[in-house]
Amino acid sequence: MKYKGRNTDGLRQILTQKYVAFFCQAGYEPFYNWLRTGYPQFQEGGSGIGTSDNKIARRWMYPQDEISYNHANYMESISKQFSGKDDTKLATWLFK
């Protein structure tokens, strides 16, 4: 596909190509770039994503060791950030 130039469509093309190029070679970087930029744009809600409502996760889960060891601080953190719901599909403060 021909480059669409120095505009939003051109940036979208570049970010999508970067995601594809990094996907199998750059660890978690494609995931973080997608979180940061929103590109490539994925269609959510279809089947096969792997979560209960077929949405893409926006953050990592808290480790079970952390929850067990430091439960009071874990609950405080969840209540402040996510209104008491530990759901990985909710956006963190950085992306709100």
Secondary structure, DSSP 8 states (H G I E B T S, - for coil): -----SSHHHHHHHHHHHHHHHTTTSTTHHHHHHHHH--S----SSTTSSSTT-----S----HHHHHHTHHHHHHHHHHHHTT---TTS--GGG-
